[in-house]
Amino acid sequence: MTATCLLILLFGPVYLVADRPWLFLLSCSLLFPLAWRRTRPAVAAGVVILVCLIQWAVGAEPVAGQIAVPLVIYATAAYGPAWASRTVLLAGLVGGVMLTTRLFSTTAESGILGLTIGALYTVLIWMLVLVSWTLGDLTRVRRLQLQALEDRTRRLEVEQMQERKLAAADERSHIAREMHDIVAHSLSVIITQADGARYAAAAQPELATEALATIAATGRDSLGEMRRLLGVLRSDEDSPTRPQPRLSDLDELLLGFRAATLQVAFEQTGVPRRALPAGAELTAYRIIQEALTNVMKHAGPKATAAVTLTWQARGLQVDIIDDGRGAAADPPTAGGGNGLPGMGERVSLYDGSLTAGPVQGGGFRVSAFIPYSEA
């Protein structure tokens, strides 16, 4: 708007002093639309084209306000829609021919000289139109490129945020499974030992004392595991943590169950063709831990279990079988934790399979197969 007022103040007095106010109004009509050439370029271009047509129709001479024409062409090409940009380009080219024709129709020049001068004027006007339109179109392309970069940056930020949320959700799920494994195993041992200590307290105090010691040790181990797990959540920096258990740690796990009065037999056959990934070994370890914990909870106080690892040509077969004798097994609580369904999810990550169900004649069987990773 400021530029429009300056142009009017610059050219207006020329016509007013020359006592030609109608030319002043014509210039104002061409310059006023510049005020909204960026916000509404198509409207500004339409007004300028209409005023130019009126000027041509009444035979008025070119005025200083004609400077608005290249400015509007530039603004429409830069900020207007595609149809408006093409329209002003065509109008500018046609207008150049119309203006040249009108100017030389009133002069004495004719013949080859007149045609040459007219063609030269037309080319000059076309060059002005094309330069204005090209600069505007380049500005539009640059603006669209910047908008595309901004949109791409926003999309990347949204995608990164979603990835962070998914990673956090996956980590929470992983931690929930780990906490379930730790708490379920420890509480099962504690409950079993507490029941045994209660029954043995009067007749065999030494067994009760041993059971209480096992309860205390299990509780301390579980508390340490929980602290380490929660320490990972609170830690802002990478810090050394206890290595995740692997199949080489099975002896220690089975000793813990045996100390909790669960009779567990262990057998390993075959030779691995190649080592399983650390995560796959952790999965096998957790399956055995979860299955034996369920034996203690559901199979009765005198149940026995057998753990078998079979190294096959394609991978590792894990079997945990209990005889389920003694007191009736308590039914598992639906939705009471991750448990074996969580183990099934872990096995599926390594393209393995897991099945669980009762055995004919009594007992329960958990079987998992974890293939070797692709070499």
C-alpha positions as MATLAB code, in Angstrom:
seq = 'MTATCLLILLFGPVYLVADRPWLFLLSCSLLFPLAWRRTRPAVAAGVVILVCLIQWAVGAEPVAGQIAVPLVIYATAAYGPAWASRTVLLAGLVGGVMLTTRLFSTTAESGILGLTIGALYTVLIWMLVLVSWTLGDLTRVRRLQLQALEDRTRRLEVEQMQERKLAAADERSHIAREMHDIVAHSLSVIITQADGARYAAAAQPELATEALATIAATGRDSLGEMRRLLGVLRSDEDSPTRPQPRLSDLDELLLGFRAATLQVAFEQTGVPRRALPAGAELTAYRIIQEALTNVMKHAGPKATAAVTLTWQARGLQVDIIDDGRGAAADPPTAGGGNGLPGMGERVSLYDGSLTAGPVQGGGFRVSAFIPYSEA';
ca = [
       0.000    0.000    0.000;
       2.893    2.371    0.801;
       4.463    1.764   -2.616;
       1.125    2.484   -4.304;
       0.766    5.830   -2.520;
       4.340    6.802   -3.394;
       3.756    6.078   -7.088;
       0.567    8.155   -7.081;
       2.317   11.063   -5.351;
       5.182   10.788   -7.842;
       3.158   10.762  -11.070;
      -0.021   12.527  -10.001;
       1.248   16.148   -9.976;
       2.484   15.787  -13.571;
      -1.086   15.459  -14.863;
      -2.616   17.872  -12.391;
      -0.146   20.624  -13.318;
      -0.807   19.920  -17.004;
      -4.524   20.300  -16.301;
      -5.271   16.715  -17.357;
      -7.032   15.286  -14.301;
      -8.671   12.441  -16.186;
      -5.212   11.001  -16.952;
      -4.455   11.303  -13.235;
      -7.572    9.247  -12.456;
      -6.542    6.699  -15.083;
      -3.115    6.313  -13.479;
      -4.709    5.975  -10.035;
      -7.009    3.262  -11.382;
      -3.958    1.322  -12.559;
      -1.927    1.878   -9.381;
      -4.556    1.251   -6.698;
      -4.827   -2.520   -7.382;
      -1.141   -2.859   -6.479;
      -2.201   -2.573   -2.839;
      -3.578   -6.132   -2.892;
      -1.344   -7.646   -5.586;
       0.003  -10.231   -3.098;
      -3.096  -11.004   -1.068;
      -5.511  -11.142   -4.033;
      -3.363  -11.148   -7.178;
      -6.081  -12.440   -9.511;
      -8.418   -9.574   -8.527;
      -5.641   -7.003   -8.914;
      -4.781   -8.387  -12.359;
      -8.430   -8.332  -13.412;
      -8.801   -4.664  -12.443;
      -5.607   -3.659  -14.273;
      -6.637   -5.567  -17.417;
     -10.092   -3.939  -17.328;
      -8.611   -0.423  -16.982;
      -6.167   -1.109  -19.835;
      -9.028   -2.261  -22.079;
     -10.973    0.920  -21.279;
      -7.859    2.974  -21.989;
      -7.392    1.227  -25.329;
     -11.088    1.560  -26.240;
     -11.226    5.331  -25.645;
      -7.923    5.849  -27.424;
      -6.132    7.336  -24.412;
      -2.387    7.719  -24.586;
      -0.101    5.623  -22.337;
       0.183    7.021  -18.807;
       2.787    6.748  -16.058;
       0.513    4.382  -14.138;
       1.216    1.805  -16.835;
       4.141    0.745  -14.653;
       1.558   -1.264  -12.706;
       1.267   -3.734  -15.610;
       4.651   -5.527  -15.198;
       4.279   -5.367  -11.415;
       0.884   -7.069  -11.548;
       2.167   -9.654  -14.037;
       5.022  -10.484  -11.647;
       2.756  -10.643   -8.585;
       0.163  -12.839  -10.302;
       2.811  -15.266  -11.549;
       4.408  -15.389   -8.093;
       1.383  -15.525   -5.776;
      -1.664  -16.268   -7.901;
      -3.215  -19.530   -9.039;
      -1.930  -21.224  -12.184;
      -4.898  -20.172  -14.326;
      -4.433  -16.504  -13.358;
      -0.710  -16.703  -14.115;
      -1.348  -18.066  -17.611;
      -4.107  -15.511  -18.187;
      -1.953  -12.463  -17.378;
       0.849  -13.809  -19.571;
      -1.497  -14.181  -22.525;
      -3.133  -10.813  -21.811;
       0.267   -9.113  -21.667;
       1.363  -10.565  -25.006;
      -1.926   -9.698  -26.703;
      -1.913   -6.264  -25.061;
       1.518   -5.549  -26.515;
       0.216   -6.158  -30.036;
      -2.914   -4.062  -29.397;
      -0.899   -1.154  -27.968;
       1.568   -1.140  -30.860;
      -1.245   -1.293  -33.406;
      -3.045    1.654  -31.800;
       0.100    3.785  -31.527;
       1.198    3.359  -35.125;
      -2.287    3.689  -36.554;
      -2.146    7.374  -35.568;
       1.343    8.108  -36.907;
       2.624    8.962  -40.344;
       5.030    6.053  -40.459;
       4.042    3.398  -42.978;
       5.535    0.786  -45.241;
       8.548   -1.280  -44.302;
       9.828    1.325  -41.829;
       6.510    1.469  -39.995;
       6.253   -2.315  -39.813;
       9.831   -2.570  -38.572;
       9.318    0.020  -35.846;
       5.997   -1.586  -34.853;
       7.579   -5.031  -34.675;
      10.425   -3.641  -32.567;
       7.989   -2.002  -30.137;
       6.005   -5.224  -29.911;
       9.120   -7.285  -29.183;
      10.216   -4.835  -26.480;
       6.797   -5.002  -24.814;
       6.808   -8.793  -25.054;
      10.279   -8.908  -23.495;
       9.052   -6.791  -20.579;
       6.022   -9.047  -20.143;
       8.070  -12.255  -20.375;
      10.767  -11.028  -17.986;
       8.148   -9.949  -15.436;
       6.254  -13.232  -15.738;
       9.440  -15.361  -15.631;
      10.707  -13.633  -12.496;
       7.321  -14.118  -10.861;
       7.164  -17.769  -11.862;
      10.666  -18.388  -10.483;
       9.575  -16.769   -7.233;
       6.529  -19.045   -7.143;
       8.650  -22.148   -7.763;
      11.067  -21.127   -5.028;
       8.208  -20.457   -2.622;
       6.636  -23.838   -3.367;
       9.991  -25.545   -2.841;
      10.348  -23.872    0.547;
       6.805  -24.891    1.471;
       7.552  -28.473    0.402;
      10.691  -28.490    2.547;
       8.743  -27.138    5.513;
       6.021  -29.754    5.012;
       8.627  -32.500    4.720;
      10.313  -31.267    7.897;
       6.995  -31.290    9.744;
       6.227  -34.801    8.478;
       9.656  -36.013    9.565;
       9.127  -34.502   13.001;
       5.749  -36.229   13.279;
       7.226  -39.536   12.067;
      10.113  -39.277   14.511;
       7.684  -38.520   17.319;
       5.582  -41.542   16.370;
       8.701  -43.719   16.194;
       9.732  -42.527   19.647;
       6.257  -43.289   20.995;
       6.279  -46.760   19.424;
       9.757  -47.437   20.767;
       8.670  -46.315   24.227;
       5.557  -48.502   24.047;
       7.636  -51.474   22.922;
      10.099  -50.891   25.744;
       7.257  -50.640   28.270;
       5.848  -53.915   26.970;
       9.274  -55.530   27.220;
       9.735  -54.255   30.772;
       6.241  -55.443   31.715;
       7.115  -58.944   30.534;
      10.409  -58.874   32.415;
       8.716  -57.671   35.596;
       6.069  -60.369   35.274;
       8.722  -63.053   34.874;
      10.661  -61.823   37.902;
       7.700  -61.235   40.212;
       5.740  -64.358   39.235;
       8.737  -66.638   39.708;
       9.786  -65.084   43.011;
       6.302  -64.988   44.506;
       5.662  -68.606   43.523;
       8.837  -69.684   45.312;
       8.003  -67.539   48.338;
       4.436  -68.848   48.586;
       5.542  -72.469   48.247;
       8.259  -72.072   50.851;
       5.953  -70.190   53.209;
       3.361  -72.976   53.020;
       6.058  -75.573   53.669;
       7.465  -73.615   56.597;
       4.002  -73.260   58.117;
       3.423  -77.025   58.026;
       6.941  -77.904   59.191;
       7.270  -75.281   61.919;
       6.007  -77.528   64.715;
       7.404  -80.941   63.739;
      10.618  -79.984   61.914;
      11.811  -76.522   62.913;
      15.052  -76.926   60.947;
      13.059  -77.331   57.695;
      11.029  -74.257   58.558;
      14.237  -72.316   59.158;
      15.635  -73.492   55.818;
      12.410  -72.500   54.054;
      12.516  -69.054   55.629;
      16.118  -68.656   54.470;
      15.058  -69.585   50.939;
      12.218  -67.039   51.128;
      14.632  -64.327   52.249;
      17.163  -65.163   49.524;
      14.492  -65.254   46.839;
      13.068  -61.952   48.024;
      16.485  -60.296   47.984;
      17.249  -61.610   44.504;
      13.870  -60.436   43.227;
      14.350  -57.022   44.811;
      17.765  -56.722   43.187;
      16.334  -57.640   39.781;
      13.549  -55.084   40.186;
      16.009  -52.374   41.185;
      18.177  -53.089   38.165;
      15.149  -53.055   35.885;
      13.801  -49.794   37.297;
      17.308  -48.351   37.259;
      17.319  -48.735   33.490;
      14.123  -46.674   33.349;
      15.536  -43.900   35.523;
      18.984  -43.793   33.952;
      19.640  -40.838   31.652;
      22.949  -42.234   30.422;
      24.111  -45.602   29.232;
      25.336  -47.481   32.265;
      26.518  -51.045   32.716;
      23.738  -53.412   33.761;
      23.675  -57.074   34.605;
      23.877  -59.222   31.445;
      20.628  -60.865   30.408;
      20.463  -64.562   31.304;
      21.304  -67.123   28.622;
      21.110  -70.895   28.315;
      24.438  -71.211   30.119;
      22.659  -69.846   33.212;
      20.074  -72.647   33.295;
      21.927  -74.563   36.012;
      21.569  -71.641   38.395;
      17.878  -71.282   37.516;
      17.161  -74.975   38.082;
      19.039  -74.918   41.387;
      16.725  -72.156   42.528;
      13.646  -74.226   41.699;
      15.115  -77.296   43.363;
      15.828  -75.251   46.452;
      12.130  -74.396   46.393;
      11.383  -78.177   46.650;
      10.410  -78.593   42.981;
      11.958  -81.749   41.545;
      13.328  -80.823   38.118;
      15.155  -83.124   35.725;
      17.275  -81.623   32.969;
      18.539  -83.172   29.741;
      20.312  -81.664   26.737;
      20.890  -83.607   23.526;
      22.501  -82.789   20.212;
      25.072  -80.188   19.260;
      24.140  -76.700   18.014;
      25.102  -76.050   14.397;
      25.666  -72.421   15.299;
      24.943  -70.170   18.234;
      21.511  -68.687   18.741;
      21.225  -64.897   19.036;
      21.389  -63.577   22.581;
      17.735  -62.568   22.396;
      16.719  -66.058   21.290;
      18.635  -67.617   24.184;
      16.939  -65.181   26.565;
      13.582  -66.235   25.118;
      14.338  -69.932   25.704;
      15.481  -69.144   29.242;
      12.295  -67.185   30.007;
      10.094  -69.953   28.586;
      11.687  -72.482   30.922;
      11.426  -70.085   33.858;
       7.763  -69.308   33.146;
       6.825  -72.953   32.609;
       8.478  -74.101   35.852;
       6.883  -71.212   37.725;
       3.493  -72.369   36.448;
       4.299  -75.910   37.618;
       4.854  -74.598   41.125;
       1.653  -72.561   41.012;
      -0.744  -74.952   39.310;
       0.540  -78.539   39.279;
       0.385  -79.235   43.002;
       2.929  -79.446   45.837;
       4.399  -82.824   44.829;
       4.649  -82.308   41.076;
       7.868  -83.041   39.220;
       9.051  -81.522   35.970;
      11.474  -82.382   33.202;
      13.270  -79.855   31.011;
      14.704  -81.038   27.701;
      16.799  -79.069   25.212;
      17.170  -80.758   21.831;
      19.516  -79.220   19.272;
      18.087  -80.125   15.873;
      19.251  -79.435   12.331;
      17.069  -76.333   12.032;
      17.120  -74.977   15.548;
      16.491  -75.576   19.248;
      13.539  -77.560   20.606;
      12.575  -76.763   24.209;
      10.204  -79.054   26.142;
       8.978  -78.687   29.714;
       6.709  -81.472   30.995;
       5.239  -81.963   34.465;
       3.323  -84.930   35.852;
       0.777  -82.763   37.649;
       0.278  -85.250   40.469;
      -0.760  -84.278   43.981;
      -3.286  -81.568   44.772;
      -5.502  -80.385   41.958;
      -4.007  -77.605   39.939;
      -5.454  -74.169   40.443;
      -6.906  -72.778   37.211;
      -4.837  -69.973   35.734;
      -6.393  -66.553   36.059;
      -7.503  -65.163   32.703;
      -5.685  -62.010   31.817;
      -3.511  -62.327   34.905;
      -0.262  -61.259   33.264;
       1.868  -61.815   30.218;
       3.033  -65.374   31.025;
       3.074  -67.906   28.193;
       1.234  -65.588   25.752;
       4.106  -63.162   26.226;
       6.553  -65.985   25.584;
       4.672  -66.794   22.391;
       5.171  -63.205   21.244;
       8.886  -63.473   21.967;
       9.224  -66.746   20.068;
       7.399  -65.287   17.059;
      10.044  -62.553   16.840;
      12.533  -65.282   15.882;
      10.125  -67.078   13.498;
       9.609  -69.811   16.067;
       6.540  -71.471   17.533;
       5.188  -72.275   20.985;
       2.487  -74.707   22.075;
       1.134  -75.456   25.522;
      -1.526  -77.855   26.724;
      -2.420  -80.786   28.957;
      -0.808  -84.197   28.474;
      -2.889  -87.330   28.157;
      -2.847  -89.139   31.485;
      -2.157  -85.997   33.511;
       0.300  -83.185   33.528;
       1.064  -80.254   31.284;
       3.493  -79.722   28.425;
       5.080  -76.565   27.038;
       7.007  -76.906   23.769;
       8.851  -74.242   21.831;
      10.963  -74.332   18.707;
      13.430  -71.537   17.961;
      15.146  -71.777   14.554;
      18.687  -70.675   13.893;
      18.972  -67.194   12.487;
      19.724  -66.900    8.784;
      23.466  -66.900    8.171;
];
